[in-house]
């Protein structure tokens, strides 16, 4: 292993997203496509038991969620948090 690989490996956590965060993002998108309102989805026990409100706010900044849900939905959800 080279020096650059060692440095990259040591700091890989900075850009990595957790598997739990990925699963919740997928859950939010899937439930939204089923027609559920975002506020209702964010209040599900599946979400609230796995993420803090701060983590949810950070999740709402993800480009794929903004694209799938729309800016207006995201703004409304942020207001409710």
Secondary structure, DSSP 8 states (H G I E B T S, - for coil): --HHHHHHHHTGGGT---HHHHHHHHHHHHHHHTT--HHHHHTSHHHHTT--HHHHHHHTT-HHHHHHH-HHHHHHHHHH-
